[in-house]
Amino acid sequence: MGKLVSSYNSRELKWTLFRVPFLGNGEAAPVTATYTGSGKDGMFLSRKSIVAWTLKEMGQDSEWIGKTPVLCN
């Protein structure tokens, strides 16, 4: 049985809190992860794109660990 999140030292947890704009039901498309107001942030994101981005970021050392990007297509 795995450890509960509350039993970990919070300094050891790898986290990313991502924000999303208006969600659509379209196909997966390239995702831009950026900061609000960067000029690269957009107003729309497909749900399939969120899944693809999240799985990709979980499978490798992400530049977004400990950060709060906004995602868009």
C-alpha angles and dihedrals in degrees: 000000000000126000120266115248089240090060093061124090102254090224089063097053118103110215140170123187107200125191124211135204125213109333125225136185097236129124123285111280134174111293126221113209111195143128126281110267095020092119090241095078117105139196102240140055132171119232090232089056091056091054093048093047094046094050091047092050092048092054098058143026101287126209085219099065108128092011139102111227126176113229127215141155 
